[in-house]
Amino acid sequence: MRRGVATMVACGLMLAGAPAGIGAQQPKYSYASTPQIEALKLEAAREIDGRAKQIQEIVDQLFSYGELGMQEFETSKFLTGLLEQNGFKVERGVAGMPTAWTARWSNGTGKPVISMGSDLDGIPKSNQKPGVAYRDTLVGGAPGHGEGHNSGQALNIAAALVVKKIMERDKISGTLLLWPGVAEEQLAGKAFLVRAGVFQDVDVNLFTHVADDFEVNYGATPSLALVSAEFRFTGTSAHAAAAPWRGRSALDAVMMMATGWEYKREHLPLTQRSHYIIRDGGDQPNVVPSTASIWFYFRERDFDGTQALFEAGKQVAQAAATMTGTTFAGARIIGSAWNIHMSQPVAEAMYENIKRAGMPAWDAKDQKLARALQKEMGQPDSGLHTVVGKLKTPQEAMAAAGGLGSDDIGDVGWTVPSVTLQYPSNIPGTPGHNWLDGIAMATPIAHKGVVAGAKAQAMTLLDLLLQPKLVADAHDYFDNIQTKTVKYHTFLQPTDEPPVWLNKEIMERFRPEMRKYYYDPRKFGTYLEQLGITYPTVRVPVVP
């Protein structure tokens, strides 16, 4: 039954077409809703509100694990177990990655197939107590969720379970496919998922990523393609004091490659970005290193430009080996990413649902934590965003971007029509990839933001299931606009395998101590309660 405006307001929803943000543009794609769809969206929103406790527990649980890429074992065990309990068929170890999985549930004909993904991994040395507006670690030097990847799967699962219930009752056909972004911080997972055919039968993919706002973009979004590769050199060991002339230092080759690349920068396009670390510099100073390696990120606007940088890197590496009498042992791709292009029809439909869901109702404590943290960073203490902004054109999104990063969701987005839902669970002004970005991520800010995001995700799922034209338009845009002249092909070579060794030693070192702080929802209502943290905890002003 269609409910009135009063009910919509009570559910925290706005009527389709109601004003939200400033200067909203007229959508290119529009779909005539029905009383049935509107009623189901209201029902979904209420059901998501009813799952707020489950959302909080998932968000807090994953925060407490704080695992790095390729080592998300506790995280994946917890999520796959939960999905199996709710009737999803789970496949583990997908694409040769032990922590990768898919969870599938189908009804009726099984079409359309809608996938939902979100990243799992944390950030090195970002372990942090939640809800404390200054640096205060639980385990010094340990990793943590210094970006907020602990929240996206909670959003997807809540939306999927609510829509699954509706599909079963109303006999709505379709397939829900959930999957994780493994080792996103190293761009090391999604290209392997694509290569393994995970998205072969998917009609539309809905990705989620934590943000401090509530938005979705379309078209060529602000991003760079990327190749992540380790360049390895071999030499000859020798006593560094007694007979160094008998050795050939692989570390010398690494240093020469780094120096050579710095000189090459003068002749590279301004749009390129490249950076590196020495991954292996030898064993000890008194032994001439027989092996050494340097890990490069190469970024450009598109596949061709990025591939050209990678090839140039190989040339510099070979020259460095020649100059030092060592051997260039090859470049091992660790990860890769295409630049991001998202579906306009799906983005416009999702944006209407973002407006329906609306920004969370932040309370005084939420804003107090946000403003205290912003002061700690030396940023304007403007607090949390309270208004949904407008849907930006690609040009507006590019102009608003403070800088360009990379995300391997680009590989998925060039394989199947996709969008990324950015939901408000973090605090504006944080630097990214930093312990500061974890402070809100097991607090009511994250919990409320995920609830709001889950509403938008669930409503978009219903649109895709009940509006066949939306799926058809997504495919038409993908075939005749996005990929009309640009076709996806992977950076990966057939011999490239997932870097399952990434971060193993770090997690083996810190996991025993981190395990002491895993969240136990059977004993504590929230992770803040378990840690004995008063929300929010801020610096006490010094009285002169």
C-alpha positions as CSV (number, residue, x, y, z in Angstrom):
1,M,0.0,0.0,0.0
2,R,1.3,3.5,-0.8
3,R,2.0,5.5,2.2
4,G,1.7,9.2,2.6
5,V,4.3,12.0,3.0
6,A,4.1,11.8,6.8
7,T,5.2,8.2,6.8
8,M,8.0,9.0,4.4
9,V,9.3,11.7,6.7
10,A,9.0,9.4,9.7
11,C,11.2,6.9,7.9
12,G,13.8,9.5,7.1
13,L,12.9,9.4,3.4
14,M,12.2,12.2,0.9
15,L,9.8,12.1,-2.0
16,A,11.4,11.4,-5.3
17,G,12.3,14.7,-6.9
18,A,12.2,16.6,-3.6
19,P,15.0,19.1,-3.2
20,A,18.3,17.9,-1.7
21,G,21.5,19.8,-2.0
22,I,22.0,22.8,-4.3
23,G,21.6,23.1,-8.0
24,A,20.7,19.5,-8.8
25,Q,20.9,18.9,-12.5
26,Q,18.1,17.4,-14.5
27,P,18.9,13.7,-14.9
28,K,19.4,12.3,-18.4
29,Y,17.8,9.0,-17.5
30,S,14.5,8.8,-15.6
31,Y,12.2,6.0,-14.7
32,A,8.5,6.2,-13.8
33,S,8.2,4.7,-10.4
34,T,5.1,2.8,-9.3
35,P,3.2,2.6,-6.0
36,Q,4.6,-0.9,-5.6
37,I,8.2,0.2,-5.9
38,E,7.7,3.2,-3.6
39,A,6.0,1.0,-1.0
40,L,8.8,-1.5,-1.2
41,K,11.5,1.2,-0.8
42,L,9.8,2.5,2.3
43,E,9.6,-1.1,3.7
44,A,13.3,-1.6,2.9
45,A,14.2,1.6,4.7
46,R,12.3,0.5,7.8
47,E,13.9,-2.9,7.7
48,I,17.3,-1.4,7.5
49,D,16.5,0.7,10.6
50,G,15.5,-2.5,12.3
51,R,19.0,-3.9,11.5
52,A,20.9,-1.0,13.0
53,K,22.1,-3.3,15.8
54,Q,23.4,-5.9,13.4
55,I,25.1,-3.2,11.3
56,Q,26.8,-1.8,14.4
57,E,28.1,-5.3,15.4
58,I,29.5,-6.0,11.9
59,V,31.2,-2.6,11.7
60,D,32.7,-3.0,15.2
61,Q,33.7,-6.6,14.6
62,L,35.6,-5.9,11.4
63,F,37.2,-2.8,13.0
64,S,38.7,-4.9,15.8
65,Y,40.4,-7.3,13.3
66,G,42.3,-4.5,11.4
67,E,43.9,-6.8,8.9
68,L,46.1,-5.9,6.0
69,G,45.7,-6.9,2.4
70,M,45.9,-10.6,1.5
71,Q,45.8,-11.4,5.2
72,E,42.1,-10.7,5.8
73,F,41.5,-14.2,7.3
74,E,39.4,-13.3,10.4
75,T,37.4,-10.8,8.4
76,S,36.6,-13.2,5.6
77,K,35.8,-16.0,8.0
78,F,33.3,-13.8,9.9
79,L,31.6,-12.5,6.7
80,T,31.3,-15.8,4.9
81,G,30.0,-17.5,8.0
82,L,27.3,-14.8,8.4
83,L,26.3,-15.0,4.7
84,E,26.1,-18.8,4.8
85,Q,23.8,-18.6,7.9
86,N,21.5,-16.4,5.8
87,G,21.2,-18.8,2.8
88,F,24.0,-17.6,0.5
89,K,26.1,-20.1,-1.3
90,V,29.7,-19.2,-0.6
91,E,32.8,-20.0,-2.7
92,R,36.1,-19.4,-0.9
93,G,39.7,-18.9,-2.2
94,V,38.4,-17.3,-5.4
95,A,41.0,-16.4,-8.1
96,G,43.8,-18.0,-6.1
97,M,43.4,-15.6,-3.2
98,P,42.8,-17.3,0.2
99,T,40.8,-14.4,1.6
100,A,38.7,-13.8,-1.6
101,W,35.2,-15.2,-1.8
102,T,31.8,-14.9,-3.5
103,A,28.4,-15.3,-1.9
104,R,25.5,-16.0,-4.2
105,W,21.7,-16.2,-3.8
106,S,19.2,-16.6,-6.6
107,N,15.4,-16.5,-6.9
108,G,13.1,-17.3,-9.8
109,T,14.9,-17.0,-13.1
110,G,18.0,-15.7,-11.4
111,K,18.0,-12.6,-13.7
112,P,19.1,-9.9,-13.4
113,V,22.4,-10.6,-11.6
114,I,23.4,-7.7,-9.3
115,S,26.7,-7.8,-7.5
116,M,27.8,-5.8,-4.5
117,G,31.4,-5.4,-3.4
118,S,33.4,-3.5,-0.8
119,D,37.0,-3.6,0.4
120,L,38.3,-5.4,3.4
121,D,41.8,-4.4,4.2
122,G,43.4,-1.9,6.6
123,I,46.4,0.4,6.7
124,P,49.9,-0.3,8.2
125,K,50.6,1.4,11.6
126,S,47.1,2.9,11.9
127,N,46.0,1.0,15.0
128,Q,43.9,3.5,16.9
129,K,41.3,3.6,19.7
130,P,37.9,4.6,18.2
131,G,36.1,7.6,19.5
132,V,39.3,9.3,20.8
133,A,40.1,12.5,19.1
134,Y,43.9,12.2,19.3
135,R,46.6,9.6,18.8
136,D,46.0,6.8,21.3
137,T,46.8,3.3,20.1
138,L,45.7,-0.1,21.4
139,V,48.7,-1.9,19.9
140,G,51.7,0.3,19.0
141,G,52.9,-0.1,15.4
142,A,50.0,-2.4,14.5
143,P,47.8,-2.0,11.5
144,G,44.2,-0.8,11.7
145,H,41.3,0.5,9.7
146,G,42.8,3.9,8.9
147,E,40.5,4.3,5.9
148,G,37.3,2.7,7.0
149,H,37.2,-0.5,5.0
150,N,35.5,-2.2,8.0
151,S,32.2,-0.6,7.1
152,G,31.3,-1.3,3.5
153,Q,30.5,-5.0,3.8
154,A,28.1,-4.3,6.7
155,L,26.3,-2.0,4.4
156,N,26.1,-4.5,1.5
157,I,25.0,-7.4,3.8
158,A,22.3,-5.4,5.5
159,A,20.9,-4.2,2.1
160,A,21.2,-7.7,0.6
161,L,19.3,-9.4,3.5
162,V,16.5,-6.9,3.5
163,V,16.0,-7.1,-0.3
164,K,16.4,-11.0,-0.2
165,K,13.5,-11.1,2.2
166,I,11.3,-9.0,-0.1
167,M,12.3,-11.0,-3.1
168,E,11.4,-14.3,-1.4
169,R,8.0,-13.0,-0.3
170,D,7.0,-11.2,-3.5
171,K,8.6,-13.8,-5.8
172,I,10.9,-11.3,-7.5
173,S,13.5,-12.9,-9.8
174,G,17.1,-12.1,-9.6
175,T,20.5,-13.0,-8.2
176,L,22.4,-11.2,-5.4
177,L,26.2,-11.7,-5.5
178,L,28.4,-10.3,-2.8
179,W,32.2,-10.2,-3.1
180,P,35.2,-8.5,-1.3
181,G,37.9,-6.2,-2.5
182,V,41.0,-7.9,-1.2
183,A,44.2,-6.0,-0.7
184,E,42.8,-2.8,-2.3
185,E,45.5,-0.7,-0.7
186,Q,48.0,-2.5,-2.9
187,L,45.5,-2.6,-5.8
188,A,46.2,-6.3,-5.8
189,G,42.8,-8.1,-5.9
190,K,40.2,-7.0,-8.3
191,A,42.1,-7.5,-11.6
192,F,42.5,-11.1,-10.6
193,L,38.8,-11.4,-9.8
194,V,38.0,-10.0,-13.3
195,R,40.5,-12.4,-14.9
196,A,38.9,-15.4,-13.0
197,G,35.5,-14.5,-14.5
198,V,33.7,-13.5,-11.3
199,F,31.7,-10.8,-13.1
200,Q,31.0,-12.9,-16.3
201,D,27.3,-13.1,-15.7
202,V,26.8,-9.9,-13.7
203,D,24.4,-7.3,-15.1
204,V,25.2,-4.4,-12.8
205,N,27.7,-4.0,-10.0
206,L,27.1,-1.8,-7.0
207,F,30.3,-1.0,-5.1
208,T,30.5,0.9,-1.7
209,H,33.3,3.0,-0.2
210,V,33.4,5.0,3.0
211,A,33.5,8.8,2.7
212,D,32.6,11.9,4.7
213,D,29.8,12.7,2.3
214,F,26.9,10.9,0.6
215,E,27.2,10.8,-3.2
216,V,27.7,8.8,-6.4
217,N,29.5,9.8,-9.6
218,Y,29.3,8.8,-13.2
219,G,31.4,8.9,-16.3
220,A,35.2,9.3,-16.2
221,T,35.7,10.0,-12.5
222,P,38.8,11.6,-11.0
223,S,41.3,8.7,-10.9
224,L,44.5,7.3,-12.5
225,A,45.3,3.9,-13.9
226,L,48.1,2.1,-12.1
227,V,50.7,-0.7,-12.4
228,S,52.3,-1.8,-9.1
229,A,55.4,-3.8,-9.8
230,E,58.5,-5.1,-8.0
231,F,61.7,-4.9,-10.0
232,R,64.2,-7.6,-8.8
233,F,67.9,-7.7,-9.3
234,T,70.5,-10.4,-8.6
235,G,74.2,-10.0,-8.1
236,T,77.1,-11.8,-6.3
237,S,77.7,-11.7,-2.6
238,A,81.1,-11.1,-1.1
239,H,82.7,-9.9,2.2
240,A,82.0,-6.1,2.2
241,A,85.4,-5.3,3.8
242,A,87.8,-8.1,2.9
243,A,87.0,-8.6,-0.8
244,P,84.2,-6.2,-2.0
245,W,85.7,-6.4,-5.5
246,R,84.6,-9.9,-5.8
247,G,81.0,-9.0,-5.3
248,R,78.4,-7.3,-7.5
249,S,75.8,-5.5,-5.4
250,A,72.1,-5.9,-6.4
251,L,71.5,-3.0,-4.1
252,D,73.6,-0.8,-6.4
253,A,71.3,-1.7,-9.2
254,V,68.3,-0.7,-7.1
255,M,69.9,2.6,-6.3
256,M,70.8,3.2,-9.9
257,M,67.3,2.5,-11.1
258,A,65.9,4.9,-8.5
259,T,68.4,7.6,-9.6
260,G,67.8,6.9,-13.3
261,W,64.0,7.2,-12.8
262,E,64.5,10.6,-11.1
263,Y,66.3,11.9,-14.1
264,K,63.7,10.6,-16.4
265,R,60.9,12.5,-14.6
266,E,61.9,15.7,-16.5
267,H,60.8,14.0,-19.7
268,L,57.6,12.5,-18.5
269,P,54.1,13.9,-18.9
270,L,52.9,16.1,-16.1
271,T,49.9,13.8,-15.7
272,Q,52.1,10.9,-14.6
273,R,52.6,9.9,-11.0
274,S,55.3,7.5,-9.9
275,H,56.7,6.5,-6.5
276,Y,58.7,3.7,-5.0
277,I,60.1,2.0,-1.9
278,I,63.1,-0.3,-1.5
279,R,61.6,-3.6,-0.6
280,D,64.7,-5.7,-0.3
281,G,68.1,-3.9,0.3
282,G,70.1,-6.9,1.4
283,D,70.6,-8.8,4.6
284,Q,73.3,-7.1,6.6
285,P,75.9,-4.3,5.9
286,N,79.0,-6.6,5.9
287,V,77.7,-8.7,3.0
288,V,77.5,-7.4,-0.5
289,P,73.8,-7.9,-1.4
290,S,73.2,-10.7,-3.8
291,T,69.5,-9.8,-4.2
292,A,67.6,-6.6,-4.0
293,S,64.3,-5.2,-5.2
294,I,62.5,-1.9,-5.6
295,W,58.7,-1.6,-5.6
296,F,57.2,1.0,-8.0
297,Y,53.8,2.5,-8.6
298,F,53.3,3.9,-12.1
299,R,50.1,6.0,-12.7
300,E,48.7,7.8,-15.7
301,R,45.3,8.7,-17.0
302,D,44.7,5.6,-19.0
303,F,45.9,2.1,-19.9
304,D,48.2,3.2,-22.7
305,G,49.9,5.9,-20.7
306,T,50.4,3.7,-17.7
307,Q,51.7,0.8,-19.7
308,A,54.2,3.1,-21.4
309,L,55.5,4.1,-18.0
310,F,55.8,0.5,-17.0
311,E,57.8,-0.3,-20.1
312,A,60.0,2.7,-19.5
313,G,60.7,1.4,-16.0
314,K,61.8,-1.9,-17.5
315,Q,64.3,-0.1,-19.7
316,V,65.7,1.9,-16.8
317,A,66.0,-1.4,-14.7
318,Q,67.9,-3.1,-17.5
319,A,70.2,-0.1,-17.8
320,A,70.8,-0.1,-14.1
321,A,71.7,-3.8,-14.2
322,T,74.2,-3.2,-17.1
323,M,75.9,-0.4,-15.3
324,T,76.4,-2.4,-12.1
325,G,77.3,-5.8,-13.6
326,T,74.2,-7.4,-12.1
327,T,71.2,-9.1,-13.6
328,F,67.7,-7.6,-14.0
329,A,65.6,-10.6,-12.9
330,G,62.3,-9.2,-14.1
331,A,59.4,-7.1,-12.9
332,R,56.7,-8.9,-11.0
333,I,53.3,-7.2,-11.1
334,I,51.8,-7.0,-7.6
335,G,48.7,-5.1,-8.6
336,S,47.1,-3.0,-11.2
337,A,44.1,-0.8,-11.8
338,W,42.3,0.9,-14.7
339,N,41.1,4.4,-14.4
340,I,37.5,4.6,-13.2
341,H,34.4,5.1,-15.4
342,M,31.0,4.6,-13.8
343,S,27.5,4.1,-15.3
344,Q,25.4,7.2,-15.7
345,P,22.0,5.5,-15.7
346,V,22.7,3.6,-12.5
347,A,24.3,6.6,-10.8
348,E,21.3,8.8,-11.5
349,A,19.0,6.2,-10.2
350,M,21.1,5.7,-7.1
351,Y,21.4,9.5,-6.5
352,E,17.6,9.7,-6.3
353,N,17.8,7.0,-3.6
354,I,20.5,8.8,-1.8
355,K,18.2,11.8,-1.6
356,R,15.4,9.6,-0.3
357,A,17.7,8.2,2.4
358,G,19.1,11.6,3.4
359,M,22.1,12.4,5.6
360,P,22.2,10.8,9.0
361,A,20.8,12.7,12.0
362,W,24.1,13.5,13.7
363,D,23.8,14.3,17.4
364,A,25.8,16.7,19.6
365,K,28.3,13.9,20.5
366,D,29.0,13.0,16.9
367,Q,29.7,16.7,16.0
368,K,31.8,17.1,19.1
369,L,34.1,14.3,18.1
370,A,34.3,15.6,14.5
371,R,35.1,19.1,15.6
372,A,37.7,18.0,18.2
373,L,39.5,15.9,15.6
374,Q,39.4,18.7,13.0
375,K,41.0,21.0,15.6
376,E,43.6,18.3,16.3
377,M,44.5,18.3,12.6
378,G,44.6,22.1,12.4
379,Q,41.6,22.0,10.0
380,P,38.5,24.2,10.1
381,D,36.2,22.7,12.8
382,S,33.1,22.6,10.5
383,G,31.9,19.3,11.9
384,L,30.1,16.6,9.9
385,H,28.3,17.3,6.6
386,T,24.6,17.5,7.1
387,V,23.3,18.0,3.5
388,V,23.4,15.7,0.5
389,G,25.2,17.6,-2.3
390,K,24.2,17.6,-5.9
391,L,25.0,15.0,-8.5
392,K,28.2,16.2,-10.1
393,T,29.0,16.0,-13.8
394,P,32.3,14.4,-14.6
395,Q,33.7,17.8,-15.2
396,E,32.5,19.1,-11.9
397,A,33.8,16.0,-10.1
398,M,37.2,16.5,-11.7
399,A,37.3,20.2,-10.7
400,A,36.3,19.3,-7.1
401,A,39.0,16.6,-6.7
402,G,41.8,17.7,-4.5
403,G,44.1,15.0,-6.0
404,L,43.9,11.9,-8.1
405,G,44.4,8.4,-6.6
406,S,43.7,4.9,-8.0
407,D,41.3,2.1,-7.2
408,D,41.1,-1.3,-8.8
409,I,37.3,-0.9,-8.9
410,G,38.2,0.6,-12.3
411,D,38.9,-2.9,-13.6
412,V,35.4,-4.0,-12.5
413,G,33.8,-0.9,-13.9
414,W,35.3,-1.5,-17.4
415,T,34.0,-5.1,-17.2
416,V,30.4,-4.6,-16.2
417,P,28.2,-1.5,-15.6
418,S,29.2,-0.2,-12.1
419,V,28.8,2.6,-9.7
420,T,30.4,3.4,-6.3
421,L,28.1,4.5,-3.5
422,Q,30.1,6.8,-1.2
423,Y,28.4,6.9,2.2
424,P,29.1,9.2,5.2
425,S,30.9,7.4,7.9
426,N,34.1,9.4,8.3
427,I,35.1,12.9,9.4
428,P,35.8,15.7,6.9
429,G,39.4,16.9,6.7
430,T,41.3,13.7,7.4
431,P,44.4,13.0,5.2
432,G,43.4,9.5,4.1
433,H,45.4,6.3,4.7
434,N,46.1,7.5,8.2
435,W,45.3,6.6,11.8
436,L,43.1,9.7,11.9
437,D,40.7,8.1,9.4
438,G,40.0,5.3,11.8
439,I,38.8,7.4,14.8
440,A,35.2,7.5,13.7
441,M,35.0,4.0,12.2
442,A,33.7,2.1,15.3
443,T,31.5,4.9,16.6
444,P,27.9,6.1,16.1
445,I,29.2,8.2,13.2
446,A,30.1,5.1,11.2
447,H,27.1,3.1,12.4
448,K,24.6,5.9,11.3
449,G,26.4,6.4,8.0
450,V,26.3,2.7,7.2
451,V,22.5,2.6,8.0
452,A,21.9,5.6,5.6
453,G,24.1,4.0,2.9
454,A,22.3,0.6,3.3
455,K,19.0,2.3,2.7
456,A,20.2,3.9,-0.6
457,Q,21.8,0.5,-1.6
458,A,18.6,-1.5,-0.9
459,M,16.4,1.0,-2.8
460,T,18.8,0.9,-5.8
461,L,18.7,-2.9,-5.7
462,L,14.9,-2.7,-5.9
463,D,15.1,-0.3,-8.9
464,L,17.4,-2.7,-10.7
465,L,15.2,-5.7,-10.0
466,L,11.9,-4.1,-10.8
467,Q,12.8,-1.6,-13.5
468,P,14.1,-3.6,-16.5
469,K,14.7,-0.4,-18.5
470,L,17.3,0.7,-15.9
471,V,19.4,-2.5,-16.5
472,A,18.9,-2.1,-20.3
473,D,20.0,1.5,-20.2
474,A,23.1,0.6,-18.1
475,H,24.1,-1.9,-20.8
476,D,23.4,0.5,-23.6
477,Y,25.6,3.2,-21.9
478,F,28.3,0.6,-21.3
479,D,28.3,-0.7,-24.8
480,N,27.7,2.5,-26.8
481,I,29.2,5.2,-24.8
482,Q,31.7,4.0,-22.2
483,T,33.3,1.2,-24.3
484,K,32.5,2.4,-27.8
485,T,36.1,3.2,-28.5
486,V,37.9,1.9,-25.4
487,K,38.0,-1.8,-24.7
488,Y,39.3,-3.3,-21.5
489,H,42.3,-5.6,-21.4
490,T,44.2,-6.4,-18.3
491,F,47.6,-5.2,-17.3
492,L,48.2,-8.7,-16.0
493,Q,50.3,-11.3,-17.9
494,P,49.2,-14.9,-17.9
495,T,52.1,-15.8,-15.6
496,D,51.2,-13.1,-13.0
497,E,49.7,-14.6,-9.8
498,P,48.1,-12.9,-6.8
499,P,50.7,-11.7,-4.3
500,V,49.3,-13.8,-1.4
501,W,52.6,-13.2,0.5
502,L,51.8,-9.5,1.0
503,N,51.8,-8.4,4.6
504,K,52.2,-11.9,6.0
505,E,55.1,-11.1,8.2
506,I,53.5,-8.0,9.6
507,M,50.2,-9.7,10.5
508,E,52.1,-12.7,12.1
509,R,54.0,-10.2,14.2
510,F,51.0,-8.2,15.4
511,R,48.0,-10.5,15.3
512,P,48.6,-12.3,18.6
513,E,48.5,-9.0,20.5
514,M,45.7,-7.6,18.3
515,R,43.6,-10.8,19.0
516,K,43.3,-9.7,22.7
517,Y,41.2,-6.8,21.5
518,Y,38.8,-8.5,19.2
519,Y,35.2,-7.4,19.7
520,D,32.9,-9.8,21.6
521,P,29.3,-8.7,21.0
522,R,28.1,-11.5,23.4
523,K,29.5,-9.6,26.3
524,F,29.5,-5.9,25.2
525,G,26.9,-3.8,23.4
526,T,29.5,-1.9,21.4
527,Y,33.3,-1.9,20.8
528,L,33.5,1.4,22.6
529,E,31.9,-0.2,25.6
530,Q,34.3,-3.2,25.5
531,L,37.3,-0.8,25.4
532,G,35.8,1.4,28.2
533,I,35.9,4.5,26.0
534,T,33.6,7.4,26.8
535,Y,32.1,8.7,23.6
536,P,33.5,11.1,22.6
537,T,36.9,11.4,24.3
538,V,38.5,14.8,23.5
539,R,41.4,16.8,24.8
540,V,40.6,18.7,28.0
541,P,41.3,22.4,27.3
542,V,44.3,23.7,29.3
543,V,43.2,26.5,31.7
544,P,45.8,29.2,32.1
